[in-house]
Amino acid sequence: MKGGNNILRNNISDNSRSNEGYVLLDVLLALFLFSLGFAVLFQLTSEALSESRKAMNLIEGANLAQGKMDQLAVRNWRDNIARRDCIPGSIVEGRDGKFQWQISSDWHDIPQLLKVSVKVMWSERGKPYQYKLESLYAVE
């Protein structure tokens, strides 16, 4: 009986030694999969932040264009032209932080209609972006 126990113990120790190699392989595979998943999540987070920054700049540009248009619409158009805030047939330019804006206007088909365009431009990572807002106003 003693000899039988030794054979059984040898088989058990041989099996555990052969399993040690598989455990190491399993750990390496799990580490690889974790690293791959982490890299993918990092890339997705980075892209989401980049898109969020682009969207924020677009919203700021749109708000600036709307604000410029509102500033003009509050006053009488003859006063805007006299103050040179809006010059028909010409462009008025300015800067606001990282944004550059242009206000262009021209008489439309009928002399009483003034077509006003506000264009806001900015650059992001060397790539130019712009937002343009146009409207027609009756000038009396």
C-alpha positions as CSV (number, residue, x, y, z in Angstrom):
1,M,0.0,0.0,0.0
2,K,2.8,2.3,0.7
3,G,4.1,2.0,-2.8
4,G,0.7,2.8,-4.2
5,N,0.6,6.0,-2.3
6,N,4.0,7.1,-3.7
7,I,2.7,6.5,-7.3
8,L,-0.4,8.5,-6.6
9,R,1.7,11.4,-5.1
10,N,4.1,11.4,-8.1
11,N,1.1,11.6,-10.5
12,I,-0.3,14.5,-8.5
13,S,3.0,16.4,-8.4
14,D,3.5,15.8,-12.1
15,N,0.1,17.2,-12.9
16,S,0.7,20.3,-10.8
17,R,4.0,20.9,-12.5
18,S,2.4,20.7,-15.9
19,N,-0.4,23.0,-14.8
20,E,2.1,25.7,-13.6
21,G,3.0,26.4,-17.3
22,Y,-0.6,26.8,-18.2
23,V,-1.2,29.2,-15.2
24,L,1.6,31.4,-16.4
25,L,0.3,31.4,-19.9
26,D,-3.2,32.3,-18.6
27,V,-1.8,35.2,-16.6
28,L,0.1,36.5,-19.6
29,L,-3.0,36.2,-21.8
30,A,-5.1,38.0,-19.2
31,L,-2.5,40.7,-18.9
32,F,-2.4,41.1,-22.7
33,L,-6.2,41.4,-22.9
34,F,-6.4,43.9,-20.1
35,S,-3.7,46.0,-21.7
36,L,-5.5,45.9,-25.1
37,G,-8.8,46.9,-23.5
38,F,-7.1,49.7,-21.6
39,A,-5.5,51.0,-24.7
40,V,-8.8,51.0,-26.6
41,L,-10.6,52.8,-23.7
42,F,-7.8,55.4,-23.6
43,Q,-8.1,56.0,-27.3
44,L,-11.9,56.4,-27.1
45,T,-11.6,58.8,-24.2
46,S,-9.0,60.9,-26.1
47,E,-11.2,61.1,-29.2
48,A,-14.3,62.0,-27.1
49,L,-12.3,64.9,-25.5
50,S,-11.2,66.1,-28.9
51,E,-14.7,66.0,-30.3
52,S,-16.0,67.8,-27.2
53,R,-13.4,70.5,-27.6
54,K,-14.5,71.0,-31.3
55,A,-18.2,71.1,-30.3
56,M,-17.4,73.7,-27.6
57,N,-15.5,75.9,-30.1
58,L,-18.4,75.6,-32.6
59,I,-20.9,76.7,-30.0
60,E,-18.7,79.6,-29.0
61,G,-18.3,80.6,-32.6
62,A,-22.1,80.4,-33.2
63,N,-22.8,82.4,-30.1
64,L,-20.3,85.1,-31.1
65,A,-21.9,85.3,-34.6
66,Q,-25.4,85.5,-33.1
67,G,-24.2,88.2,-30.6
68,K,-22.8,90.3,-33.4
69,M,-26.0,90.0,-35.4
70,D,-28.0,90.9,-32.3
71,Q,-25.8,94.0,-31.6
72,L,-26.6,95.2,-35.1
73,A,-30.3,94.4,-35.0
74,V,-30.9,96.3,-31.8
75,R,-30.0,99.6,-33.4
76,N,-31.5,101.4,-36.4
77,W,-29.7,100.2,-39.6
78,R,-29.0,103.8,-40.7
79,D,-27.3,104.3,-37.3
80,N,-25.2,101.1,-37.8
81,I,-24.1,102.3,-41.2
82,A,-23.3,105.8,-39.9
83,R,-21.3,104.3,-37.0
84,R,-19.5,102.1,-39.5
85,D,-20.5,98.9,-37.7
86,C,-22.0,97.6,-40.9
87,I,-20.9,99.0,-44.3
88,P,-23.0,97.9,-47.4
89,G,-20.6,96.6,-50.1
90,S,-17.7,96.3,-47.6
91,I,-16.4,94.2,-44.7
92,V,-15.9,95.1,-41.1
93,E,-13.5,92.9,-39.2
94,G,-12.4,92.3,-35.7
95,R,-11.1,89.8,-33.2
96,D,-12.5,88.3,-30.0
97,G,-10.0,86.0,-28.3
98,K,-9.1,83.1,-30.6
99,F,-12.0,84.0,-33.0
100,Q,-11.8,86.4,-35.9
101,W,-15.1,87.8,-37.2
102,Q,-16.2,89.6,-40.4
103,I,-19.4,91.5,-40.9
104,S,-20.3,91.9,-44.6
105,S,-23.4,93.5,-46.0
106,D,-24.9,94.4,-49.3
107,W,-28.2,95.7,-50.6
108,H,-30.4,92.8,-51.8
109,D,-32.6,92.8,-54.9
110,I,-34.8,95.6,-53.5
111,P,-32.9,98.6,-52.1
112,Q,-34.8,98.5,-48.9
113,L,-33.5,95.0,-48.0
114,L,-30.0,94.7,-46.5
115,K,-28.4,91.2,-46.6
116,V,-26.1,91.0,-43.6
117,S,-23.5,88.1,-43.1
118,V,-21.5,87.5,-39.9
119,K,-18.7,85.0,-40.4
120,V,-16.6,83.7,-37.4
121,M,-13.4,81.9,-38.1
122,W,-10.9,80.1,-35.9
123,S,-8.2,77.5,-36.1
124,E,-7.9,74.3,-34.2
125,R,-4.7,72.2,-34.4
126,G,-3.8,74.0,-37.6
127,K,-7.2,73.2,-39.3
128,P,-9.4,76.2,-40.1
129,Y,-13.1,76.3,-39.1
130,Q,-15.8,78.8,-39.7
131,Y,-19.4,79.5,-38.9
132,K,-21.5,81.8,-41.0
133,L,-24.8,83.5,-40.2
134,E,-26.9,85.4,-42.7
135,S,-30.1,87.4,-42.5
136,L,-32.1,89.9,-44.5
137,Y,-33.3,93.2,-42.8
138,A,-35.7,95.8,-43.9
139,V,-34.1,99.2,-43.9
140,E,-36.5,102.2,-43.9
